[in-house]
Amino acid sequence: MTRMHESATATRAELEDMVAEADTGGRKPKGMTRIFIFWTAVAWSLFQVWYASPIPFIIRAGVFNDSEARAIHLAFAMTLAFLTFPRGKASPRSYVPVYDWVLAALGAASALYLFFFYRELAQRPGLPTTLDIVVAVTGILVLLEAARRAVGPALAVIAALMLAYIFAGPWLGGLFAHRGASLGRAASQMWLTSEGVFGVAIGVSTSFIFLYVLFGTLLEKAGAGHYFIQLAYSLLGHYRGGPAKAGVVASGMTGMISGSSIANTVTTGTFTIPLMKRVGYPAVKAGAIECAAGVNGQLMPPVMGAAAFLIAEYVGISYAEVVKHAFIPALLTYGALFYIVDIEAMKMGLVGGTRVQRHPLSQRLVKALATWCGLIILAGIVYFALGAVKTAFGTGAPWVTGIGLTAAYVGLLWNKARHPDLPEDDPAAATMAVPDFYETARTGLHYLIPVVVLIWCLLVEEMSPGLAAFWGTMTLVFVVLTQRPIVVWFRGHGDVGEGLRRGIRECIDALEAAARNMTGVGIATAAAGIIVGTVALTGIGLVMTEIVEALSGGNLIIMLLLTAGICLVLGMGMPTTASYVVVATLMAPVLIEVSAQNDLAVPLVAVHLFVFYFGLMADVTPPVGLAAYAAAAISGADPVKTGIQGFKYEIRTGLLPFIFIFNAELLLIDIRSWWQFTLVLVCATIGMACFVAASQNWLLVRNRLWETLALILICFTLFRPHFWLNMLEPAYEPKGPDAIATYVDTIPRDGTLRLRVLSQSRAGDDVEKLVRLSLRAEGTPEQRLGEAGLILAKQGDDMIVRSAKLGSEAAQYGLQPGDTVKSVLVPTERSSPYWATLPALALLGLIIVLQRGRRRAAA
């Protein structure tokens, strides 16, 4: 690979091979083997569609419970892993060796053992037979090899070390010592129950992730990926550094539906990186920009590299809430990268591409006004009309909505048919005109129909994410099958039958591609289950907490930096899903515990987003960052230099987790009005722009030292205005535990209760911690606390914890029966913290005035 980077830019075939090696398997057999792999992948996709659909429950046949579905899911993943991912560089690519067929059969059989003997295993929990143990050991060993091939050595090594730790516990000393476990106990934990391999992670992969990957794959096959890239370029290509800005926006749009950083980088990078180089960006910076944009695509809701569904399961909130919390940070990180691109263009004096002038200015203004009015009307219809239809028609609302969307779909295709298709642009051509935005936009508006269906099912019908994805996918299948025949029919020339046949081929190809893309995810979530099972079996989470506390000396900022560094290391060489499961299992409990003991009440979702962000940043961090290698392969630059430059751009992404640890309003938590939301959004946007200007040493011109320092101070103030006010007025007033019931009655829905509790650490020491509980339910104080998992009881003069429901928010904060509630923290009446932003904004205005003067003088 290094020689390829040093010699020349990679060809399209080489890039496809790179994506295949990382995501779908680099083996390309022929003949019957190729056919077998193809139809196995298609069968897996069809099974997942069947499992997510309501049809089995309607006909009362073919219904699979969660354990059975997970076993079948892993059996397919194991089969494809050994048939498509070669053993090593020297392993054959053109055929499947006999030993890989054997491993595929062993892996599938070990997984299906739980399907065929599900009832017998349920009747003897914790009492495995000799055959159970043999099957479990075989399955675990084969799974580790599959993980090494499909995901990379990092996850396999970590999982293997965890298994070794289970048995080595009695011989270890100090913090690492534990009782250990027998082979039967370990085998049962890891393979025969839902506490290990077949746990939450692979359950989410089975129930949700597959359908959303299939949804994204169908969108790509329908042409939406190319449409997003062209749309971004038509909108931004004529500005300075336009191709780079288009790459950022296109990566954000494709990243919303993509589950892979490297695939996202290659998909948009093959178009944008050559254009960036042509307008003047150096190869290293062109690759680094696309690399950073591709990685950040995993932060964009709704899919977030499939981590959104896992976060929902681990935190115990709905998928829609995860999307809400992650939205502003994702916009900020993309907006900041957009600003970085603009600064780089200013530094180098770059200009944009030549815009295609097809209409006079007056016509363009009229069309622009009509377009924006149309978009506003469309947004209003989607936001208000769907809810109104639900209210007006009740159970008949889906039929009314379906008819309306079908009419809109046909109308959009009729409009598309009246105009010629956009030509395929070649980024390697000598010139590259920026296409007309309106002509580009109208060619793909029908791709929004499946997205509207998905939103309807999730937010209006309040279906589960899996069922919502099923209906969205079925809508998208209809689009893929019919878009070309309908356009041909409207145009009155062409072969309608050929258009239909092409749609059928694209649907089948999407079924195969989705399964191939899911192979690594299925294996990764299963292997990550080994880590989850080890933590539950050995209590290694206590070890991680003790290590972080010891190394930091009790300093919270150092603890956060150590946690971020450990997440970066753990995430290296792993896909997004596996990286999140590993860091969430090992590091999220650590962060929750140390934050609570340092009198910082951090929302659980903020903790999980913190570890997710830093685990994901490993994709761009040298020396392992796979996305950096992919971008460098396109640009022809050195991959290590590309990764280092990309990491510099990603510093602004690394800032955000620290901000929402201390200021949860950035995650739209405890936002009570549109006025407060506007303040948070405006301050966060300006604060991020100031950080970028400081880190790039450029606002309008090159900064002076005092300006850079002032920008950092402004950034801090805008992101954490509460910091300055807390020095003058306390935010909360402690009251006795007897005031809890009275105070809970005053907390609005989705409000927050803060309790100071005397508890025991995992090491058995008495510690006082601050606990934050979200009260989402209505009802009596006892009911609201019970919904958060907490039941309190009076014992003499003390208020004690009688129980903390397993898996609840209270339990995740480490509350346990016998803990004593010392006080409840009630907000004080004080000034708005955002008054502190006024001096900061005034200082920013002064810097802008001074730099404008210097820029005019230089001109």
C-alpha positions in Angstrom: 0.0 0.0 0.0 2.9 2.4 0.8 4.4 1.9 -2.6 1.0 2.6 -4.2 0.8 5.9 -2.3 4.3 6.9 -3.2 4.0 6.2 -6.8 0.7 7.5 -8.0 -3.0 8.1 -7.2 -4.9 4.9 -6.8 -7.2 3.7 -9.6 -10.9 3.2 -9.1 -10.4 -0.6 -9.1 -7.7 -0.2 -6.4 -10.1 1.9 -4.3 -12.9 -0.6 -4.6 -10.5 -3.3 -3.5 -9.5 -1.2 -0.5 -13.1 -0.8 0.5 -13.7 -4.5 0.0 -10.7 -5.5 2.1 -11.9 -3.3 4.9 -15.7 -3.7 4.7 -17.0 -6.5 2.5 -14.1 -9.0 2.0 -11.4 -8.9 -0.6 -12.0 -12.4 -2.0 -13.5 -12.6 -5.5 -14.2 -16.3 -6.3 -15.8 -17.4 -9.5 -18.2 -20.1 -10.6 -20.4 -21.9 -8.2 -18.6 -20.5 -5.2 -19.5 -16.9 -6.3 -23.1 -17.9 -6.9 -23.2 -19.6 -3.4 -21.9 -16.5 -1.7 -24.2 -14.2 -3.7 -27.4 -16.1 -2.8 -26.3 -16.7 0.8 -25.9 -12.9 1.2 -29.3 -12.4 -0.5 -30.9 -15.0 1.8 -29.5 -13.2 4.9 -31.0 -9.9 3.8 -34.4 -11.6 3.0 -34.3 -13.2 6.5 -33.7 -9.8 8.1 -36.5 -8.2 6.2 -38.8 -11.1 7.2 -37.8 -10.8 10.8 -38.5 -7.1 10.9 -41.8 -7.3 9.1 -45.2 -7.7 10.6 -46.1 -10.5 8.2 -45.1 -13.4 10.5 -47.3 -12.1 13.2 -50.2 -11.6 10.8 -50.0 -15.2 9.3 -48.8 -16.6 12.7 -46.0 -18.5 11.0 -42.2 -18.0 10.8 -42.0 -16.0 14.0 -38.6 -16.0 15.6 -37.8 -14.9 19.1 -34.8 -12.7 19.9 -32.4 -15.6 20.8 -33.3 -17.6 17.6 -32.9 -14.5 15.4 -29.5 -13.7 16.9 -28.3 -17.2 16.3 -29.3 -17.1 12.6 -27.9 -13.6 12.2 -24.5 -14.8 13.5 -24.6 -18.0 11.5 -24.9 -16.0 8.3 -22.2 -13.5 9.4 -19.8 -16.4 10.2 -20.4 -18.1 6.9 -19.8 -15.0 4.8 -16.8 -13.9 6.9 -14.8 -17.1 6.1 -15.9 -17.2 2.5 -15.2 -13.6 1.6 -12.4 -12.5 3.9 -9.1 -14.3 3.2 -6.9 -15.6 6.0 -4.0 -13.2 5.1 -2.2 -11.4 2.3 -0.9 -14.7 0.9 -4.3 -16.4 1.0 -6.0 -17.0 -2.4 -8.5 -14.4 -3.6 -9.9 -16.3 -6.6 -11.2 -19.3 -4.8 -12.1 -20.5 -1.2 -9.7 -23.0 0.3 -11.1 -26.1 1.9 -10.1 -25.0 5.5 -12.2 -21.9 5.0 -15.2 -24.0 4.1 -14.6 -26.0 7.2 -14.4 -22.9 9.4 -17.5 -21.4 7.9 -19.4 -24.7 8.6 -18.1 -24.8 12.2 -19.0 -21.2 12.8 -22.5 -21.5 11.4 -23.1 -24.8 13.2 -22.0 -23.4 16.5 -24.3 -20.4 16.2 -27.3 -22.5 14.9 -26.8 -24.9 17.9 -28.6 -22.2 20.0 -31.4 -22.1 17.4 -32.0 -25.9 17.2 -31.6 -26.5 21.0 -33.0 -23.3 22.3 -35.7 -25.0 24.5 -33.3 -27.5 26.0 -30.7 -24.8 26.9 -33.5 -22.7 28.4 -34.5 -25.6 30.7 -30.9 -26.1 32.1 -29.5 -22.6 32.6 -26.0 -22.6 34.1 -25.7 -26.4 33.8 -24.0 -26.9 30.5 -23.4 -30.4 29.2 -20.1 -31.6 27.6 -21.6 -31.0 24.1 -22.6 -27.5 25.1 -19.1 -26.7 26.3 -17.5 -28.2 23.1 -19.9 -26.2 20.9 -19.3 -23.0 22.9 -15.5 -23.3 22.9 -15.5 -24.1 19.1 -17.8 -21.1 18.4 -15.7 -18.7 20.4 -12.4 -19.7 18.8 -13.9 -19.6 15.3 -15.5 -16.2 16.1 -12.1 -14.8 17.2 -10.6 -15.8 13.8 -13.6 -14.4 12.0 -13.1 -11.1 13.9 -9.4 -11.0 13.0 -10.3 -11.3 9.4 -13.4 -9.2 9.0 -12.7 -6.5 11.6 -8.9 -6.5 12.1 -6.6 -7.8 14.8 -7.4 -5.1 17.4 -10.8 -6.5 18.4 -9.7 -10.1 18.2 -6.6 -9.4 20.4 -8.7 -7.5 23.0 -11.3 -10.2 23.1 -8.7 -12.9 23.5 -7.0 -11.0 26.3 -10.3 -10.8 28.0 -10.8 -14.5 27.8 -7.4 -15.1 29.2 -8.1 -12.7 32.0 -11.2 -14.8 33.0 -9.0 -17.9 33.7 -5.9 -16.0 35.0 -7.6 -14.1 37.7 -6.7 -16.4 40.7 -3.0 -16.1 39.7 -2.9 -12.3 39.3 -2.1 -9.9 42.1 -3.3 -6.5 43.3 -6.1 -4.8 41.4 -6.3 -7.5 38.7 -7.0 -10.4 41.0 -10.4 -12.1 40.9 -11.9 -15.5 41.6 -11.8 -16.7 38.0 -14.2 -19.1 36.4 -14.4 -22.7 35.3 -14.5 -23.6 31.6 -18.1 -24.5 31.9 -19.0 -21.3 33.6 -17.1 -19.2 31.1 -18.6 -21.2 28.1 -22.1 -20.7 29.4 -21.5 -17.0 30.0 -20.1 -16.3 26.6 -22.1 -18.5 24.3 -25.1 -20.1 25.9 -26.7 -17.1 27.5 -27.5 -13.5 26.5 -24.7 -12.2 28.7 -21.9 -12.6 26.2 -21.7 -13.1 22.4 -25.5 -13.2 22.0 -26.1 -10.1 24.1 -27.3 -6.6 23.6 -24.8 -5.6 20.9 -25.7 -8.4 18.4 -29.3 -8.0 19.4 -29.2 -4.4 18.2 -27.4 -5.6 15.0 -30.1 -8.1 14.4 -33.1 -6.0 15.2 -32.1 -2.5 13.9 -28.7 -2.1 12.3 -29.2 -4.5 9.3 -32.4 -2.8 8.1 -30.8 0.7 8.2 -27.7 -0.6 6.4 -30.0 -2.1 3.8 -31.9 1.2 3.6 -28.6 3.1 2.9 -27.5 0.5 0.4 -30.8 0.8 -1.5 -30.5 4.6 -1.5 -27.0 4.2 -3.0 -28.2 1.8 -5.7 -31.1 4.1 -6.5 -28.6 6.9 -7.3 -29.0 9.0 -4.1 -25.2 8.9 -3.3 -24.2 10.4 -6.6 -27.1 12.8 -6.4 -26.0 14.1 -3.0 -22.5 14.7 -4.3 -23.7 16.5 -7.4 -26.2 18.6 -5.3 -23.5 19.7 -2.9 -21.1 20.6 -5.7 -23.8 22.5 -7.6 -24.6 24.5 -4.5 -21.0 25.3 -3.3 -18.6 24.6 -6.2 -18.4 28.2 -7.3 -17.2 29.5 -3.9 -13.6 29.7 -2.9 -12.4 26.2 -2.1 -15.7 25.0 -3.5 -14.9 21.4 -4.1 -13.6 21.0 -0.5 -16.8 22.6 0.8 -18.9 20.3 -1.5 -16.9 17.4 -0.1 -17.8 18.3 3.4 -21.5 18.7 2.7 -21.7 15.6 0.5 -19.9 13.5 3.2 -22.4 14.8 5.8 -25.4 13.8 3.6 -24.0 10.4 2.6 -22.6 9.8 6.1 -26.2 10.0 7.5 -26.9 6.7 5.8 -23.5 5.1 5.6 -22.1 2.7 8.2 -18.4 3.0 7.2 -15.9 5.8 7.5 -13.7 4.3 4.7 -16.6 3.8 2.3 -17.9 7.3 3.0 -14.4 8.7 2.3 -14.0 6.7 -0.9 -17.5 7.4 -2.2 -17.2 11.2 -2.1 -13.4 11.4 -2.2 -13.1 9.9 -5.7 -15.1 13.0 -6.9 -14.0 15.8 -4.6 -10.3 15.1 -4.0 -9.2 15.5 -7.6 -11.3 18.7 -7.8 -9.7 20.0 -4.6 -6.2 19.4 -6.0 -7.2 21.1 -9.2 -8.3 24.3 -7.6 -5.1 24.5 -5.5 -5.3 22.3 -2.4 -2.1 20.3 -1.7 -2.6 16.6 -1.9 -2.1 16.1 1.8 -4.7 18.7 2.7 -7.2 17.5 0.1 -7.0 14.0 1.5 -7.1 15.1 5.1 -10.2 17.2 4.5 -12.1 14.3 2.8 -10.8 11.9 5.5 -12.1 14.2 8.3 -15.4 14.7 6.5 -15.8 10.9 5.9 -15.1 10.0 9.5 -17.5 12.7 10.8 -20.3 11.2 8.7 -20.5 8.6 11.5 -21.6 11.4 13.9 -24.5 12.5 11.7 -28.0 11.3 12.7 -30.0 9.3 12.0 -27.7 6.3 11.6 -24.4 7.5 13.2 -22.6 4.4 11.9 -25.3 2.3 13.6 -24.1 3.4 17.0 -27.3 5.4 17.6 -29.3 2.2 18.2 -26.6 0.8 20.5 -26.5 4.1 22.5 -30.3 3.9 22.9 -30.1 0.4 24.3 -27.2 1.1 26.6 -28.6 4.3 28.0 -32.2 3.1 28.1 -33.7 5.9 26.1 -35.6 5.9 22.7 -33.8 6.1 19.4 -35.5 9.4 18.7 -34.0 10.9 21.8 -30.5 9.8 20.8 -31.0 11.5 17.4 -32.2 14.7 19.2 -29.2 14.7 21.6 -26.6 14.1 18.9 -27.9 16.6 16.3 -26.3 19.9 17.4 -22.9 18.4 18.0 -22.9 16.8 14.6 -23.9 20.1 12.9 -21.2 21.9 14.9 -18.5 19.5 13.9 -19.4 19.7 10.2 -19.9 23.5 10.3 -16.4 23.8 11.9 -14.9 21.7 9.2 -16.6 23.8 6.6 -15.0 26.9 8.2 -11.6 25.2 8.3 -11.9 24.6 4.6 -12.8 28.3 4.0 -9.8 29.4 6.1 -7.4 27.1 4.1 -8.9 28.6 0.9 -8.3 32.2 2.3 -4.7 31.4 3.2 -3.9 30.1 -0.3 -6.0 32.6 -2.2 -8.1 29.9 -3.9 -11.1 30.6 -6.1 -14.1 28.4 -7.0 -15.1 26.7 -10.1 -16.9 28.2 -13.1 -20.6 28.3 -12.7 -22.9 27.3 -15.5 -25.0 30.4 -16.4 -28.1 29.0 -17.9 -30.6 31.8 -16.9 -30.4 35.5 -16.5 -30.2 36.9 -13.0 -33.9 37.8 -12.7 -35.0 34.3 -13.6 -32.6 32.8 -11.2 -33.9 35.0 -8.4 -37.5 34.1 -9.1 -36.6 30.4 -9.2 -34.6 30.7 -6.0 -37.5 32.4 -4.3 -39.9 29.7 -5.6 -37.5 26.9 -4.5 -37.1 28.2 -1.0 -40.8 28.8 -0.7 -41.4 25.3 -1.9 -38.9 23.9 0.6 -40.6 25.8 3.4 -44.0 24.6 2.3 -42.7 21.0 2.0 -41.1 21.2 5.5 -44.4 22.5 6.8 -46.4 19.7 5.2 -44.0 17.1 6.6 -44.0 18.6 10.1 -47.6 19.6 10.5 -49.6 17.7 8.0 -48.5 14.2 9.0 -49.6 14.8 12.5 -52.9 16.3 11.4 -53.6 13.3 9.1 -53.0 11.0 12.1 -55.4 13.0 14.2 -58.1 13.3 11.5 -58.1 9.8 10.1 -56.9 7.7 13.0 -56.3 4.1 11.9 -56.9 5.2 8.2 -54.0 7.7 8.3 -51.4 5.3 6.8 -53.6 4.8 3.8 -54.2 8.5 3.3 -50.5 9.2 3.7 -49.6 6.4 1.3 -51.9 7.8 -1.4 -50.5 11.3 -0.9 -46.9 10.2 -1.0 -47.5 8.1 -4.1 -49.1 11.1 -5.9 -46.1 13.2 -4.8 -43.7 10.6 -6.1 -45.3 10.3 -9.5 -45.5 14.1 -9.7 -41.7 14.5 -9.0 -40.9 11.8 -11.6 -43.1 13.6 -14.1 -41.1 16.8 -13.5 -37.8 14.9 -13.8 -38.9 13.3 -17.1 -39.6 16.8 -18.6 -35.8 17.6 -18.4 -32.7 15.7 -19.5 -30.7 13.8 -17.0 -27.5 15.4 -15.7 -24.4 14.2 -17.5 -21.9 12.1 -15.6 -19.1 14.5 -14.7 -15.5 13.4 -14.7 -13.4 15.0 -11.9 -10.3 14.1 -13.8 -11.3 16.2 -16.8 -9.4 19.3 -17.8 -12.2 21.6 -16.8 -15.1 21.1 -14.4 -18.1 23.5 -14.7 -20.3 23.8 -11.6 -23.8 22.5 -12.7 -26.9 24.6 -12.2 -28.3 24.0 -8.6 -32.0 23.9 -9.6 -31.5 21.6 -12.5 -29.5 19.3 -10.2 -31.9 19.4 -7.3 -35.0 18.4 -9.3 -33.4 15.2 -10.6 -33.5 13.5 -7.2 -36.3 15.0 -5.0 -38.1 11.7 -5.1 -35.4 10.2 -2.9 -37.0 12.2 -0.1 -40.2 10.0 -0.2 -38.7 7.0 1.7 -37.1 9.4 4.2 -40.5 10.9 4.8 -42.0 7.4 5.3 -39.2 6.6 7.8 -39.9 9.8 9.8 -43.7 9.2 9.7 -43.2 5.7 11.1 -40.7 6.8 13.8 -42.2 10.0 15.0 -45.9 10.0 14.1 -46.8 6.3 14.3 -44.1 5.8 17.0 -43.1 2.4 15.6 -40.0 0.6 16.8 -36.8 1.5 14.8 -36.8 -1.9 13.2 -40.4 -1.8 12.0 -40.0 1.8 10.8 -36.9 0.8 8.9 -38.9 -2.1 7.3 -41.6 0.3 5.9 -38.9 2.8 4.8 -37.0 0.0 3.1 -40.2 -1.3 1.4 -40.9 2.2 0.1 -37.3 2.4 -1.2 -37.6 -0.9 -2.9 -40.7 0.5 -4.7 -38.7 3.5 -5.7 -35.8 1.5 -7.1 -38.2 -0.8 -9.1 -40.3 1.9 -10.6 -38.4 5.2 -10.9 -36.8 4.3 -14.3 -39.9 2.7 -15.9 -42.1 5.6 -14.9 -39.6 8.2 -16.3 -39.3 6.3 -19.5 -43.1 6.1 -19.8 -43.5 9.8 -19.2 -40.8 10.6 -21.8 -42.5 8.4 -24.4 -39.4 6.7 -25.6 -37.1 4.0 -24.3 -37.7 0.5 -23.1 -40.0 0.4 -20.0 -39.3 -3.4 -19.6 -35.5 -2.8 -19.5 -36.0 -0.1 -16.9 -38.0 -2.5 -14.7 -35.4 -5.3 -15.2 -32.6 -2.9 -14.2 -34.6 -2.0 -11.1 -35.0 -5.7 -10.2 -31.2 -6.2 -10.6 -30.4 -3.2 -8.5 -32.7 -4.5 -5.7 -31.1 -7.9 -5.7 -27.6 -6.4 -5.8 -28.6 -4.2 -2.9 -29.7 -7.2 -0.9 -26.3 -8.8 -1.5 -24.3 -5.6 -0.9 -26.1 -4.9 2.4 -25.3 -8.4 3.7 -21.7 -8.1 2.6 -21.5 -4.7 4.4 -23.1 -6.2 7.5 -20.7 -9.2 7.7 -18.1 -7.2 9.6 -20.7 -5.5 11.8 -22.3 -8.8 12.7 -18.9 -10.3 13.6 -17.8 -7.2 15.4 -20.9 -7.0 17.6 -20.6 -10.7 18.4 -16.9 -10.4 19.3 -17.6 -7.3 21.4 -20.0 -9.4 23.4 -17.0 -11.3 24.7 -15.8 -8.1 26.3 -19.2 -7.4 27.7 -19.4 -10.9 29.2 -15.9 -10.6 30.7 -16.7 -7.3 32.4 -19.9 -8.9 33.9 -18.0 -12.0 35.0 -14.8 -10.6 36.4 -15.6 -7.0 37.5 -12.7 -5.6 35.4 -14.7 -2.3 35.2 -13.5 -1.7 38.8 -9.9 -2.2 37.7 -10.3 0.4 34.9 -11.8 2.9 37.4 -9.0 2.4 39.9 -6.4 2.8 37.2 -7.8 6.0 35.8 -8.3 7.5 39.3 -4.8 6.6 40.3 -3.1 8.0 37.2 -5.1 11.2 37.4 -4.6 11.8 41.0 -8.3 12.7 41.4 -8.2 15.6 38.9 -11.3 15.4 36.7 -9.8 17.1 33.7 -6.9 14.6 33.7 -9.4 11.8 34.1 -11.3 13.0 31.0 -8.1 13.3 29.0 -7.0 9.8 30.1 -10.4 8.4 29.2 -10.3 10.1 25.8 -6.8 8.6 25.2 -7.8 5.1 26.2 -10.9 5.4 23.8 -8.6 6.4 21.0 -6.3 3.4 21.6 -9.2 1.0 22.0 -10.9 2.2 18.8 -7.9 1.9 16.5 -8.4 -0.5 13.6 -12.1 -1.2 14.5 -15.3 -0.3 12.7 -17.6 2.3 14.3 -20.0 -0.3 15.8 -17.3 -2.5 17.4 -15.4 0.6 18.6 -18.4 2.0 20.4 -19.3 -1.3 22.1 -15.8 -1.8 23.4 -15.3 1.8 24.7 -18.9 1.9 26.1 -18.3 -1.3 28.0 -14.9 -0.5 29.4 -14.8 3.3 29.7 -18.4 4.6 30.0 -18.9 3.2 33.6 -15.5 4.6 34.5 -16.5 8.1 33.4 -19.8 7.9 35.1 -18.3 6.9 38.4 -15.4 9.4 38.5 -17.7 12.2 37.4 -20.2 11.5 40.1 -17.5 11.3 42.7 -16.2 14.7 41.5 -19.5 16.4 42.1 -20.3 16.5 38.4 -23.7 15.2 37.5 -23.2 14.1 33.9 -26.2 12.7 31.8 -25.7 9.1 30.7 -26.1 10.0 27.1 -23.4 12.6 27.4 -21.0 10.0 28.7 -21.8 7.5 26.0 -21.4 10.2 23.3 -18.1 11.2 24.8 -16.6 7.7 24.5 -18.3 7.3 21.1 -16.6 10.4 19.7 -13.2 9.5 20.8 -13.5 5.9 19.8 -14.5 7.1 16.3 -11.6 9.5 16.0 -9.3 6.5 15.9 -10.4 6.1 12.2 -8.3 9.2 11.3 -5.6 8.8 14.0 -2.2 7.6 12.7 -0.8 5.1 12.4 -3.9 2.9 12.0 -6.5 5.4 10.7 -8.0 3.4 7.8 -10.0 6.4 6.4 -6.7 8.4 6.1 -5.2 5.5 4.1 -8.2 5.6 1.8 -8.1 9.3 1.3 -4.3 9.2 0.7 -4.8 6.5 -1.9 -7.0 8.9 -3.9 -4.9 12.0 -3.5 -1.5 10.3 -4.0 -0.2 11.8 -0.8 1.6 10.0 2.1 -0.9 8.3 4.3 0.8 9.1 7.6 1.0 12.8 6.7 -2.6 12.7 5.6 -3.6 11.1 8.9 -1.6 13.7 10.9 -3.2 16.6 9.0 -6.6 15.0 9.4 -6.1 14.6 13.1 -5.3 18.3 13.3 -8.6 19.1 11.6 -10.3 16.7 14.0 -9.2 18.5 17.1 -12.4 20.6 16.8 -14.4 17.3 17.0 -12.4 16.3 20.1 -13.4 19.6 21.8 -17.1 18.9 21.7 -17.2 15.9 24.1 -15.5 17.9 26.8 -18.0 20.7 26.2 -21.2 18.6 26.6 -19.7 16.8 29.6 -19.8 20.2 31.4 -22.7 21.8 29.5 -25.5 19.3 28.7 -27.6 22.1 27.1 -25.5 21.4 23.9 -27.3 18.0 23.8 -30.7 19.8 24.2 -31.0 18.6 27.8 -32.9 20.8 30.2 -33.9 23.2 27.3 -37.2 24.7 28.4 -38.0 27.3 25.7 -37.2 28.3 22.1 -35.4 31.3 23.4 -33.1 29.2 25.4 -32.6 26.8 22.4 -31.7 29.8 20.2 -29.2 31.2 22.7 -27.5 27.8 23.1 -27.3 27.3 19.3 -26.0 30.8 18.5 -23.4 30.7 21.3 -22.2 27.2 20.4 -21.9 28.1 16.7 -19.9 31.3 17.4 -17.8 29.5 20.1 -16.9 26.7 17.7 -16.0 29.3 15.0 -13.7 31.0 17.5 -12.0 27.7 18.4 -11.4 27.0 14.8 -10.0 30.5 14.2 -7.7 30.0 17.2 -6.5 26.5 16.2 -5.9 27.6 12.6 -4.3 30.9 13.8 -6.5 32.7 11.3 -9.8 34.6 11.5 -9.9 37.2 8.7 -6.1 37.4 8.5 -3.3 35.8 10.5 -3.9 36.1 14.2 -1.6 37.9 16.6 -0.8 36.0 19.8 -3.1 38.0 22.0 -5.9 37.5 19.5 -5.5 33.7 19.5 -5.6 33.7 23.3 -8.6 36.0 23.3 -10.4 33.7 20.9 -9.8 30.7 23.1 -11.2 32.7 26.1 -14.3 33.7 24.0 -14.8 30.1 22.9 -14.7 28.9 26.6 -17.1 31.6 27.7 -19.7 30.9 24.9 -19.6 27.2 25.5 -19.6 27.4 29.3 -21.3 30.6 30.3 -22.3 29.0 33.6 -18.7 28.8 34.7 -18.4 32.5 35.4 -21.8 32.8 37.0 -21.1 29.9 39.3 -18.2 31.8 40.7 -20.6 34.5 41.8 -23.9 32.7 42.5 -24.4 29.0 43.3 -26.5 27.1 40.7 -28.1 24.8 43.3 -29.1 24.9 46.9 -28.9 21.7 49.0 -32.0 20.7 50.9 -32.7 17.8 53.2 -33.9 14.5 51.8 -37.4 15.1 53.2 -37.8 17.7 50.5 -37.5 15.2 47.7 -41.2 14.4 47.3 -42.2 18.1 47.3 -39.5 19.0 44.8 -40.2 16.1 42.4 -43.8 17.4 42.1 -42.4 20.7 40.7 -40.1 19.1 38.1 -41.5 19.2 34.6 -41.6 16.2 32.3 -38.1 15.3 31.1 -36.7 17.4 33.9 -33.7 16.5 36.1 -33.4 15.5 39.7 -30.0 15.8 41.4 -29.3 13.9 44.6 -26.2 13.8 46.7 -25.8 10.2 47.9 -23.5 8.4 50.3 -22.6 5.1 48.7 -19.8 2.6 48.4 -17.4 2.5 45.6 -16.7 -0.8 43.8 -13.7 -1.2 46.0 -15.8 -1.0 49.1 -14.9 2.5 50.2 -17.4 5.1 51.4 -17.8 7.8 48.8 -20.2 10.7 48.3 -21.4 11.2 44.8 -23.8 13.4 42.8 -26.4 11.5 40.9 -28.6 12.9 38.1 -31.9 11.2 37.2 -34.2 12.1 34.3 -37.9 12.1 35.3 -39.6 11.3 32.0 -42.9 10.0 33.4 -45.9 11.8 35.0 -47.5 10.7 38.2 -46.8 10.8 41.9 -43.2 11.4 43.2 -42.9 7.6 44.0 -44.1 6.7 40.4 -41.7 9.2 38.8 -38.7 8.0 40.8 -39.7 4.4 40.2 -39.7 5.0 36.4 -36.1 6.2 36.8 -35.4 2.9 38.6 -35.1 4.3 42.2 -37.2 3.4 45.2 -36.5 5.3 48.5 -37.6 4.5 52.0 -37.4 6.3 55.3 -35.3 4.6 57.9 -35.1 6.6 61.2 -33.8 10.0 60.3 -32.2 8.8 57.1 -33.6 8.4 53.6 -32.1 5.2 52.1 -32.2 3.5 48.7 -34.4 0.5 49.0 -33.8 -0.7 45.5 -32.3 0.4 42.2 -33.8 -1.4 39.2 -31.3 -3.5 37.3 -30.3 -1.7 34.1 -32.1 1.6 35.0 -30.6 5.0 35.1 -30.2 4.8 38.9 -28.4 1.5 38.7 -26.0 2.8 36.0 -25.0 5.6 38.4 -24.0 2.9 40.8 -26.8 3.3 43.3 -27.5 0.2 45.4 -29.7 -0.8 48.3 -28.5 0.7 51.5 -27.1 3.9 50.1 -28.1 7.1 52.0 -29.5 10.2 50.3 -27.8 13.1 52.0 -29.6 16.0 50.1 -31.5 17.1 47.1 -30.1 19.9 45.0 -32.7 22.5 44.1 -32.0 25.2 41.5 -31.6 28.7 42.9 -33.2 31.9 41.5 -30.3 33.7 39.8 -29.4 35.7 36.7 -29.1 34.2 33.3 -25.6 32.8 32.7 -25.8 34.1 29.1 -25.1 37.7 30.3 -21.5 36.6 30.5 -21.5 36.1 26.8 -21.9 39.8 26.0 -18.4 40.9 27.0 -17.1 37.9 25.0 -19.0 38.9 21.9 -17.8 42.5 22.3 -14.2 41.3 22.5 -14.8 39.2 19.3 -16.2 42.3 17.6 -13.1 44.2 18.5 -10.9 41.5 17.0 -12.9 41.4 13.8 -12.6 45.2 13.4 -8.9 45.1 13.9 -8.4 42.2 11.5 -10.6 43.9 8.9 -8.4 46.9 9.1 -5.2 44.8 8.7 -6.8 43.0 5.7 -7.7 46.3 4.0 -4.1 47.6 4.6 -2.6 44.5 3.2 -4.9 44.7 0.1 
